[in-house]
Every structure is written in C-alpha cells, then in structure tokens.
Amino acid sequence: MRWFTKLPPVLTFELSRFEFNQSLGQPEKIHNKLEFPQIIYMDRYMYKSKELIRSKRECIRKLKEEIKVLQQKLERYVKYGSGPARFPLPDMLKYVIEFASTKPASESSTSQSDHVTLPLSSVHCPVSDLASKESTSEESPSQDVEGTFSSPEDSLPKSKAMNKPFTSSRSSMEMPAQPAPRTVTEDEINFVKTCLQRWRSEIEQDIQDLKNCIASTTQTIEQMYCDPLLRQVPYRLHAVLVHEGQANAGHYWAYIYNQPRQVWLKYNDISVTESSWEELERDSYGGLRNVSAYCLMYINDKLPHFNAEAAPIESDQMLGEVDALSVELKHYIQEDNWRFEQEVEEWEEEQSCKIPQMESSSSSVSQDFSTSPEPSVASSHGVRCLSSEHAVIAKEQTAQAIANTAHAYERGGVEAALNELQEVEPEKPMSPETNPAGQTEQPPKAGDTESAAQPDSEASEVEIPSVGRILVRADADGYDEEVMLSPAMQGVILAIAKARQTFDRDGSEAGLIKAFHEEYSRLYQLAKETPTAHSDPRLQHVLVYFFQNEAPKRVVERTLLEQFADKNLSYDERSISIMKVAQAKLQEIGPEDMNMEEYKKWHEDYSLFRKVSVYLLTGLELYQKGKYQEALSYLVYAYQSNAALLTKGPRRGVKESVIALYRRKCLLELNAKAASLFETNDDHSVTEGINVMNELIIPCIHLIINNDISKDDLHAIEIMRNHWCSYLGQDIAENLQLCLGEFLPRLLDPSAEIIVLKEPPTIRPNSPYDLCSRFAAVMESIQGVSTVTVK
C-alpha cells in the first residue's frame, strides 16, 4: 500500500469513460453513473495518518462482515419458502388471514347437497400445514389438527369421501367467485386470525430491527472518516470536464467554479453562462444520458486562491486613474486605443497575406534598410514592425560579421579573425539614428523635396487598373502593391493626379483639399448609381456603403481623410507630401469633433457586410461544385450575420432572398443524400447520413424556425420531414428503426435543441478589387449553368 507524503495544489482525476469492445473491434463509451463530492479530504491517504487509517479500515472490514450477516438474515424473511418460488413471509401470513376472513361459501349457498361437503378433509390442508410448525412429527399433528378444526361431516369414513371425489354434481355457476373456506366456525376464524396476526407482527418487528441495524452499521461506516483529525487536508472541486456523445464523436464543455462570486460557470464553446450544482450533477454523473464527466480537478482549499478580480493589479489602477480624468482626455485615450487596435489588426492582416512572400522579399527588405529611409516617416507612422526591423538588421549584421571574419581568417589566421570580431562588437549596439561616421541624418525640409531624393534612387513603373502606369520610387516607404491595386486606393491616386496643378501652384495642403473633393464627389455619384444584378458598388469602397446608409458626415469625412493618410501613398514626392498633410489633419481632430464609438461601430458594420459577402460567394461557389455540406455552413452563417445587419437598415446587408434560396437548395440536397445513405443499411454509410442530419440539417432547421420563417422555407422543411416519416410505415431493419427513433423526434420538434453548429473555415479576406470581380463572376454564373472559376 502506497501513501502520500506531500500533495500538489491541484489534483486531477481522469475518469475512465472509454473501453475497447473486442467483439465489435471499436471503442465504446462507458455511461455508468459515478457520483463525486464537492470536497474530498486527502488525510486518509497521507503517510502521517497511516496508523489511524489502518485501524479504521480494520474496523470497517468487521462492520461490513456484520452487515453481510444481517442481510442474510433479512433475506430469509423477505424470500421465505422451500420451493423455487419464494415470497416475503409477512405477505404470506397476510394472505392467509385474508383467506380465512373471506365469507365461507356455505353461507352464500344454503341449498347444498350432502355430497358437496364430503371432501372437506382436503380443504383443511393449509391449517394442518400451519399447525405442523409446532409438532414434532409429520403424521400425528395433522390428525390432531383435523380433529380440532374439521366439521362433523369430516368424521365420516374416508373411504366414502374417496368414493365421492369432486364430481360433476356442482355446475360451473355454483363454484365460488373467489377462494374461500367452504365452512368455518367463528371460533376457528378467531383462533387463526389471532395466531397469524401475532406472528406477522413479530416477524415485521424482526425485519424492521434488522433493517435498523443494517442502517445504523452503514451510517457508522460512512462516518468513520469524519474524525476531525482526518479533515485537515480539504480539496474543493474546481473544474469538471464533460463529454456528450459516443467514443467516436461528441461535444465537450466545462464547469468551472468562480471563487469570488461563489457560483459555477459553464464554458460551452464561446458561450459562458452561470450554472448550478444541480445542472452539473445532471450532466456529469452519467447513467441517464450519453453525457458524463471524464475529468475532475480539485484544488487545495487551504491554499490562498489567486483572485484576479479582487487583487489590486496594475490594470485596475490604470482604469481608476482614467476614470478620474476629464471627459476630453477620456475621449482622447479611447481614440488612441482604437487607433492602436486598428494598426494591430491591419498588421496581422498584412502578415497573414504576406507569409508566403516573406522569404522571396527578405533581400529587398534588407536593401531598403540599407538605403536609410526618412526617419520622420518611419518613426511617426510605424511603417514596419520594430521586431521585424530588428530581425532583418541583426540578420544583415550577422552575415556581414561572418564574411569579415572569414576574410580575416584567410589573410592572417585565427588571431586576425579574433581581432576582427573584437573590432565588430562595438558597432552592434549602435543606434539606427547614428551612422558609423558619427553624423546624424537630417530629415528633408518641406521645400527641398526634389533635393531630398537620393541621387542613386531608382524609379520603376507600376501598372494599376483604372489608373495607368505610375512611377514608384525604389525606396518608397510603406508601398504595398496589393493595397495599391484596391479600388479605394486607385480612386485616391486618380484624385491626387487631378490635383496636380493645384499642388504645384498652391502647395500640398491645397492639393489635399482639391484631391479630397474630387474623390468625395466621385464616391457620392457612385453611391447614387442603381446597382445591377452583377455588381454591388458597396464592395468597391466603404464610403459607398456609408453614403447609401446615410452615415454621419463626420464619419464619412474622417474615413476619406484616413484614405489620403495611408502609408501606401509613399510612391512619389507629391503623394508623400499630401499624405503628411492628411496625417497632420487627423491629429488635429479632437474628442469633441468625433464620437469614436460611433465611428468604430460603422466600420465594424462594414467589415461584417464584407464578411457576409465573402461567405455568400464562397457558399455559392461550393454549391455549384456540388459540395453542399461545405456550402451550407457558409450560407447559414452568412444568413445569420446578414439578418443582424438588416435590422439596422435595408441597405446594411445583402439581399436576403438569395441566401435563403440556396440555403434551401443545400438542405434539400443534403437531406436526399442522408436518406440515400440511410437506405443502404451499411453501418458506415448510415452513421455518415445520421451525422449529416444531427450536425447540419437539424441545427439549420432550428435556426430557420426561430427566425421569421417564409412559406418557401416552411415548405422545404415539410418535404424533409415527410421523407423521413415515410420510413415509419416501411419494413426496415431493426438497427435502422433504432437510429430513426433517436433523431426523428429531434427533426420533428427541434424547439428543445441546443444549437451546436460548426463555424465554417476562416477565409482570407479578399481585397476590394478581387471581391468586386468575384461578385460579378458568381452573380453571372448563378443565372446560367456554368461552374464558377475565379482566380
């Protein structure tokens, strides 16, 4: 026997809920019930309590043996008899009393002939058996009892009784309606009832005493470890991990105890709700449904709990300081935080789009650093992430140091190489603002833009749709070709080109105002155009979406100003100057001029609109390729998100009828596929078909019913239900009947269902240029028969 000398702060118990079925050759889940307490005391497993525990275990062993003996005695009373069928002794005595108390048959029929009472000697067998319990032999007591309880007719010779057995002189109508003595005297009844009632009372008392003794001994065993000496190491239940389903599939969630609030929380995917111990018991103990706990976590209840909510951490202190600020400063902090979040999101999106291009562009990036771009632009706008800058610089410095050391080794050997390393080391911590000669680069002045350009800087032509060829400097800071190809950036570039004369005549600020008005007018006219079946102007630019939904004017103007302040406009001197002026004007907008919460909400709605569009187009493409299962996931999420947008306005989302139409088509196709798999009666195919119903069709029907259901949707649901109900009247295999009985009630009434619908795979967001062309191709193809192919 092993004992613990020291325990960890957290105890994890893994419950064995799965076993391998050798006959079926597959794993199976164990659904047996297992109860567990909220607090367990580990003293009984500690080495320091070894002697005390051993003595208590010996005592428990003896008590269990005593319970076993008592249960055997009790069983003799509740299973009485010597034959194969045994019954409770108190019940047997009760039934004899009832028989003896029944109205005799002789009283109900007074006109009985003599030969009816001849065989009465055989009727008194129960009484003779009862009297035989107090006799010492088998023959004489029966004779005594017959002499005592028999009527005068029984004194006739037995030969006469045997000569006249049960003859046909009694018709079926003369037979008694229920078992009853034929003749019995009052004294006989009183004597029998007195004896039997007394014996029954005594036996019932004996049974109750045995039960009380067993209960008392069981309680003693249960309280054996309630000794205060064995309650010094308490562990409280902190988390329960639950699994619902079978061995090959299912759903997981967790219950975690919130110590500060003294409440159980249920963590189910993205949903976190308050729960109760009763719900935890129902979902965790097992035995009733295919849901049970598979892991328990207990924590030492005497250790100080880390309370992140109550601890005065730095973030709480900062929030308290922010609350003490003025309203203007609060708005400024909120705006600054939102800008930082936007920068992080943009950077993450850029990185996710450029990961495949990192290796091929690493050499060009390092070359850009060696050309020392303008510090003012690089530092003020965070063009490159500092970590990537430092990584590229370190890579270049390492490569150069290795090359220098190799040349020194070839020239002068090991000592020369070591000296070379010592000479290189002091250069490593040199700040990027200071060159090796100790000179500091000065940012170019506003009026010296032409002279500020490097004499050896190269320019390359870039072809941009709807714009033409533009010259881009080789050291252009922040240039991103993918962003430059977007319709929004094309419009900005065209507007800057139209403002060229104003820029050359009146300067960069006047050029910005002219370009701003040009782009504003273009987008306003674009928003007024009537959309066609193959195009949606809202996908081209966020301001078209804002104009059509009557966004506040300040939101529109700030959004367009941010377009002109985009770092990707660093392709020539004119665009850089206009970009800097736009960035300066953004900094001048104060909290009183802009409600950042409203601004952020409008942009979030447009992002959701683009996501709905991408999900819709992906679902339509997959549908045309015959991938109905994948298509349905995207169409369902597109419909749900689009419904939230349409509550704010009719132009906030896409056309709802298109999503609903192809959602119905996918449902009907999948339902037909699941039914065909079900009819094969192949285990694998039947399981696949049932999974399609449980994981896709039934949750989708639940979502459709909960929303404002249309007649077309209701008709489609009835078609699917009728298809499956038609199997009820058919002669199908037993295993198919069981499967049908499990999911058919959920299909007919999914109101009590918990919606668990898998979210479709995340799609990389398309650029506006790609999204517009993709939308046109898909919308054109769904009106024909050709399959969509979009590059």
N, C-alpha and C positions, 0 to 999 in steps of 0.2 A: 504494500500500500504506500502511495506517494503522498507527501504533504507539501504545502506551500510554506516557504519561509518569508517570501515577500511577494506582494501583488502589484501589478501595474495600475495606473489610474483609470484605464479603460479596459473592460472585459468584453470580448467579442465572442458570442456563441453562434456557431454555424449549425443550423438545423438541417439534418439530412432529409431532404424532401424529394429526392430522386433516387431511383434504383433501375437497374438494367434487367429487363424481362428476357430471360434466356429463351423462352419458348417463342416469343414474338420477335426476338432479335432487335429490340429497340428500347430506349429508356422510357420510363413511366414516372409520373409524379405521384408522390405519397400524400394523400389528403387526410391522413389520420389527425384527430384532434390532439392538440398539445397546449395545455394552459401554462402560463408563466406569470409570476407575481411582479408587482411594480418595484418591490425592494427585496433583494436577497442578501443574506448575511453569510459572509465567507469565513466566519470564525470556525465553523465545523470542518473546514478543510485546511486550517492553519496548523503548523507543527507545534506551536506553543499550546494549543488546545488538544493535543493528541491523546493524553491520558483520559481527560474528561470525556472526549468524544467516544473513545473505545468503551468506556463503562456505560455510556448512554446507548451505544449501539448494541451492546450485550443485553441491556435491559429491554430494548426494542425487540430484539430477537425473541426473548422469552414471552413478551406480551403478544407478539404475532402468533407464536405457537399456542398460546392460551386462546386467542381469537379463533384459531383454526379448530380447536376442540369444541368451543362454544358453537361455532357454525355447524359442526357435525351433529351436535345435539339438537340444534334448532331444525336441521334438515329432517331429523326423524319425526318431528311433529308436523312439518309442512308437507312432507312426502311420506304419508303413512300408508302401510299395507304390505302384503307379502307377495302380491302378484305383479305383473308387468306395469299395470296402471296404478299410480299412487296419487293420493289426494290429501289435502290438509285435514288433519284429524278434527279440529273444531268444526269444519264444514260438514264432515261426515256425521258427527253427532247431531248437528243442527238438522240435517236432512232426515235422520231417524226420528227426531222429535216431531218434525213436520208430518212425517208419515203416520206416526202414532196419533197425532192430533186430528187427522183427517176424518171426516164423518164416515162412520162404517157403512159399508154397502147394504147391510141387513136393514138399516133404518130407512134407507131410501126405497127399499122394495120389501114390503111385508108379506107379500104373497109368494114366498119362495117355497119350493117343494123340498121334501126331506133329502132327496139325493143331492141337492146343491151344497149342503153343509157337510157332506160326508168326508171330502178330502181336506178338512181344515187342519189336519195334523201337519200337512206340508206347509201351510201358511205360516206356522209359528217358527219357522227356521231362523229368521232374524233374531227373535227373542232368545231362542236356545243358544245361538252363537254368542249373543250378548252375555247370557248367564254363564257360558262356558269359560269366560275370562277369570271367574272366581272359583272354578272347580279344579280338582287335581287329576281328574281322569277325563276321558273323552266320551264315555257311554253313560255312566250313571248320572252326571249332571244334566244331560239332555233329557233323561227320563224324569228327573225331579222338576225341571222347568216345564215340561209338558204337563205334569200333574198339577202344577201350580196355576199356569196361565190358560190351559185349554178349557173349552166349554164342555158341558155334559155330553154333547154329541160325540166328542173325541174319545169317550170311553167305550165306544163300540169296538168290536174286534177289528183289527187291522185288515184282516182278510176281506171283510166286507168293503172297507174303504178301497182296497186294491182292486176288488172286483168291479167297483164303480168309480173308475177314474173320471177325468174331465170328459164327460160325454157331450153329445150334441143337444142335450136337453135344454141348454141355455142358448138362446139365439144371440146374434151379434148386437141386437138392440138392448138386450138385458145386461151386457157387460158394463162394468163401471166406467165412468168417464175419465177417471184418474186413479192411480194406485191408492188403495185404502184398505184397512183391515176389514174382513167380512163381518166379524162380530168381535166386540171388545167391551169389556165392562169398565165402569168408571174407576174402580179400584186399580184395574190393570193400567189404565191411562195415567192415573196419578203416580203410580209406582214407577212406571217407565220414565215419565217426564221428570220426576224428582231426581232419579239417578242420573239420567243423561244431562240434565241441566247443571247438576253439581259437577259432574265430570268435565263438562265443557268449560265451566267457569274456572275450574282448577287448571285445565290444560291451557286456556287462554292466558291465565296468570303466569304459568310457567314460560309460555312463549314470550310474553312481554318482559319477564325477568331476564330471559336470555338475550333479547334484543337490547335491553338497557345495559346489560353487562358488556355486550359487544360494543355498543356506542361509547360507553364510558372508557373502555380499554382503548378504542380507536382515538378518542379525544386525548387520552394520556400520551399516546404515541405522537399525535400531531403537535402537542405542546411540549414534547421532550426537549426540543431545541429552543424553547422560548426563554431559556435561562438568560438573565441579564449579562452573565459572563460571556455568552455566545452571541451577543448583539453589539459588538464593539466595532465591527468592520462592515458597515452597510454599503451596498452598491445599489444605486437607483437606476431604473430603466430610463435610458435617454433616447434611444432610437430603435425603430423596428422597420426592417426592410421587408416588403410584401411582394409576392408574385401571384398573378392571376393568369390561369391558363394551364396548358399542358407542358410536357417536357420539351417539346419541340418548338413551342411558340407561346407568347403571352405578353403581359404588360406589367411593368414594375412601378412602384411608388414607395414612399417612405413616410413614416410618422416620426416626428422629432419633438421632443419636449422643450418648450420655451421657458427657461427658468425664470427670467424676470417677470413674465406675465402669468406664470403658473398655468399654462394651457398647452394642449397638444396641437401641433400644426401638421397638416397633411400636405406633402410636397408631391404633386402629381404633374409631371412634365413642367410646363410653365405656370401652372396654377398652384398657388399656396393659399390654403384656407384653414380656418380654425376647425378643430375636430374635438372629439371627446373620447374618454376611455372606453365607453360602450361601443362606439364605432370601431375603435382599434381592436377590441376583443372580437367583434363580429368578423372583421377582415383578417385577423391574424391567427386565431386559434385553430382554424381549419375544421374539417369534419363535416361541414354543411355544404359548402360550395367548392368550386375549384380555385379558391383563393386562400392563401395561408402565408404566414411569415416564414422566411428562410434564414433570417439573420437577426440577432438581438444584440444590442450594445448597452452595457451598464457602465456607469461611471461612479467612482468613489464619492459617496455622498458627504464625506467629511473633508474632502479637499475643497479649497476655495474655488468657486466657479468663476470663470472669466466672463464677466458681463460687459459685453461691448456697448450695450445701450446705456448702462448706468455709469461706466467708467468715464471720467473727465478726460477724453482724448483730445488731441490737437484739433481735429476737425470740428468737434463741438465748440471748442473755444473760439475757433475762427468764425463759426456761424453766429455765435453770440456777439462777436465783435462786428460782424456785418450788420446784424440787426440794430446795432447802436448807431450806425451811420445814417446820414441824411438820405432822403429819397433819391436825390440826383446821383449820389455816389452808388447807391444800391443798383440803380438802372445802369450806371456805367460798368459796374462789376458784372452784372448779368450779361450785358452786351459783349464784354470782353471774354467772358467764359464761353458764350455761344460762338464767338469767332474762333476761339481755340478749338472747340468741338468740331466746327466745320473744317478747320485746317487738318485736324486729325483724320476725319472721315475722308477728305479729299486725298490725303497722303496714303491712307490704307487702300483706297480705290485705285490710285495710281500704281501702288506697289503690286496689287493683285493682278493688274493688267499688264505689268511690265516684267513680271518674274521671268518669263521665257526669254526676254531680251536683255537681261542683265549682263550675261556673260559676253554677248556679242558687242555690247556698248561700253564695256568696262574700260577699254583702251581709250575711246573717245572721251569718256568722262574724265579720266585722269589727265588727258591733254587739256581739257577745259580748265582744270585746276592749275595747271602749269602756266596758263596764259594770264592768271591773276585777274579775274573779272572785277568789276567795280564793287568795292566793299560796301558802299552805301546800299546798293540794291540787294546784295546777297545777305547782309545782316539784318536789314529792316523788314524784309518780307519772308525770310525763312525759305528761300528757294529750294535748297537741298536740306535734307535732314542732317543734323550735326553728326549723328553716329555714322551715316554713310560717308560723309565728308572725311571724317577722321579715319575710317576704314580704308578709303581709297588713298589718302595721304600716307598712312602707315604702310600700305602695300607698295606704293612707289618708292618710299624711302628705304624700305627693306630690300627691294630689288636693286636699288642703286648701291646700297651698302654692300650687298653680296658681290655685285660686279666690281666695285672698287677694291674690295678685299681680295678677290680672285686675281685682278691685275697686279696688285701689290705683292701677292704671293709668288706670281710668276717672275716678277722683277727681282725681289730681294729675299724671298723665303718667308719663314714663319715670323721672324721678328718684324719684318716690314708689314706683314699682314696685321699683327697685333697693334703696331703703331698706327696703322690705318684705321683700325677700329676705335682706338682712343681719340683719334682726331675727328671721327664722325660723331661720336657720342654727344659732345656739347651742342651739336646742331639740332638734336632731336626735340628738345623742349622749346625750340624757337617758335614764337607766336606767328600765326599767319599774317599779322599786320606788319611784321618786320622782315625785310629781306636780308640775305647774308651780308650785304654791304652796310647795313645799319640805316638804310634810307627808308623813309616812310612814303608809301604811295598816297598821293592826294586825289580825292575824287574830282572828276572833271566839273568845271563850272557850267552853269546853265547856258551861258553864251558861247562856250567853246566846244560845242558838241562835235563839230567837224574835226577839230584838232585833237579831241579826246580819243578818237578811234585809233586803234593800233595801226601803225603803218603796214604791218605784215598781216593784218586780219583779213581773212578771205571771206567772200560772199558767194552764196550759192542760190540758184533759182529753185523755187518750190512751186509746183502746180497745185492750186487749190480750186476745187469745183466752185462754180458761180463767182469766182474772184479773178482767176487767171494766175499768171506767174508773178511771184513777188520775190524780192531779194532778201535773203535771211543771212545775217552775219554768222560766221563760223563760231564766234564766241558769244552768240546770243544767249542771254542768261534766262533760263526757265522755259525755253522753247520746247513745246510738245507737239509733235506732228499730228497725233491723234486728236488732240483738243483743237488744233488749228483747222482740222477738217470738219468740225461740227458746224451746223447751220448758224448757231448763235455767234461763233467766232468769225464766220465768213461775213455776217452782217456787220460786225464791228469793224472788220478790216476794210470793207467797202465804204463804211461811213467815214473812217479816217482818211481814206483815199479821196472822197468827195470834199473833205475839209482841208485839202492840201493847200489851196490858195489862201484860205483864211489863216491857216497855221503859219505859212511863210510871211504873210503880211502883218498879222496882229499878235503872233506868239502862240505858245502851247495852250494857254487857258482858253483863248478864243477858239482855237482849233478843237478843243474838247467840247465846248458848248455847241459848235456847229455840228460836229460828228454825233453828239448826243441827240440833237433834234432830228438829224437825218435818220438815225436808227429808230428813234421813238416813233416817227411818222410811218416808217416802213412797217414796223410791227403792228401799229394800230390799224393800218389798212389791211394787213394780213389777217388780223383777227376779225375784220368785218366781212371777209370773203365767205361765201357759202361753201361749207365743206362738201366734198364729194364722197362717193362710196369707197374710193380708193385712196383717199388722203385725209389726214386729220392735222390741220395746222398747229394744234396744241402740242404735238410731238416735236415740232421744229424748235420751239422756243418757249421758255417758261412765261414770258410776258404775254404771249398769245393766250395762254391759259388764264393769266391774271386779268387781261382785258375782257375776255369772254365771261368771266365770273365776277366782274366788277370789283376787283380788289382795290383797297385804298390807294390813293395816288402816291402817298409817301412810300408804300411798299413797292410800287412799280418803279418809281424813280430811283430808289436805293438799289433795287435789283439791277437795273440797267447801268447804274454807275459802277457797280461791282464788276460788270462785264468789261468796262473800259479800264478797270484797275487790275485786270487779270494779268498774272505774271507772264503768261504765254505771249503777250504782245511785245516781248523784247526782241523783235526781229529786225528793227532798224531804229535810227535815231528819232524819227518823228513819232513812232509808236511808243518808244520808251518815254519820251517827254510827256506825251498825253497820258500815259499810264501813271506817271509820277504825280501829275496834277490830279488825276482821279483818286489816287490813293490819299493824297493830302485832303481832298474834299470829304472823303469818307471819314477821316479822322476828326473833321470839324463837326460832324453830325453828333449832337449831344443826346442824352437820355430824354430830354424834354421834346426833342424833334421826332423821335421814333420809339414806338412801342415794340420792343424786340420780341416779346412773347407772341404778339400778333404776326410779326414778320416771320418768325420761326414757324408758326403754325401754317401759314400759307405755303411755305416751301416744303413742309412735311406733306401737305396735301398733294402738291405737285409730284413729289417723289413717289407717293402711293399711287397716283394716277399712272405714272410711268411703269411702276411695278405691275399694276393691273394690266396694262397694255402688253408688257412682255409676257406675262403669264397667259393672257388670252392668245397671243400669237403663237406661243410655244404649244399650247393645247390644240390649236387648230392645225398646226403642222404635224403634230403627233397623230391627230385623228386621221388626217389624210394618208398617213403612212400605216394605218391600221393598228397603231399602238394605243388602244382605247384605255387601258388601265393607267398608263402614264398620263395620257391626255386628260382623263377625268380629274386627277389630282390637281393639275394646274387650273382647269376650268372651275373647279369648286372653290379654290382659293381666290381666283380672280373674281368670281361672283360675290363671295362674302365681303372681300375688301371693297369692291365696287359699290355694294349696297351701302356701306358706311359712308362713302363719298357722296352718293346720290341723295342722302338725307340732308346734305348741306346745299344742294342746288342741282338742277337738271344737267348743267354743263360741267359739273365737277368730275364725273366719271364717264365711262364709255357706254355704248348702247347696250342696255341690259338684255334685250331680247336675243342678241347674237350669242351671248354666253349661255343663256338658258336653253337655246335651241340645240347647241352642240353638246351641252351637258346632258340633255335628254337622250340625244343620239348615242352618246357613250354609255349611258346607263342601260339602254335597251340592248346594245351590242354586247356589253359585259354580262347582262342577265341571260341572254341567249347562250353565250359561251359557258357560263357557270352551269346552266341547265344541261347542256350537252355533255359537260364533264361529269355531272351528277349521274346521267343516264348510263354512262359506261360501266358503272359498278366496279371500277378499278379503284383500289384504296388510294393510290397516289392522286389519281385524277379527281376522285370525289373530294379528297382533302383540299386540293387546289381550288375546286369550284366553291366549296364552303368558305374557304378563306376569302375569296373574292366577294362573296356575299357579306361576310362579317366585317371585313376591313374596309370595303369601299361602298358597296351598294346600300347596305342598311344605314351606315352613318350619313350617307348623302341624302337618303330619303328622310332621315330625321331632320337634317338641316333644311330641306325643302319644305317640309310640313310646318316647321317652326316659323318660317318666313311667310310672306303673303303669297300663297300658292296660287298659280294660274290654272286655268282649265286644262291647258296642254300638259302641264306637269302632273296634274291630278290624273289625267287620262293615262299617261305613261306609267305612273305608279300602279294604277289598277291593272294594266296589262301585265306588269311584272308579278303582281300578287296572284292574279288569276292563273298565270303559268305554273306557279309553284303549287297552288291549291289543287290544280288538276291532278297532281300525283296522288292525292288522298284517295281518290276513287280507283286507283290502279293497283294491280298486284305487283308490288315491288319487293326487293329483298329486305330482310329484317334489318340489316345494317343501314340501308338507305332510309328505312322508316324511322330509325333512331335519330339519324342525322337530320331528317326532315322535322322531327318533333322538337329538336333542340333550337333550330334557328327560325322556323316558320312563325312561332308566336312573336318573335322579335321583328320579323318582317311585317306582320300584320298590325302590330301595335308597338312602334318604336318610341312611344312617348316617355317610357321609363328608362330609355337607353342613356348611358353616359357616352357622349360623343368623343371618340378617340380616332381622329383622322390624321394619318401621317402627312406631314407637310412635304410638298414636292421638293426635289433637289434645288439648291440655290443656283440661280442663273447669273452669270456675269452681266451687269447692266450694259446694254448697248449704248453706243454713242448716239446722239440725236440723228446724225446723218444716216447711220445704219438702221436705226429704228424706223425712220420715215420710209426708207426704201423697202424695208422688210414688211412694214404695214401695207404698202401699196401692193407688193407681190402676193401676200397672203390674201388680202381682200379681193384681189383679182382672181386668184385661183379658186376660192371657195364658190365662186359663181360659175366655174367650169368644172372640168373633170380631171384636169392635170394635177399631178402631185407637186407640192411646193418644194422648191430648192432655192435656198437663199444662202449666198456666201457671206 
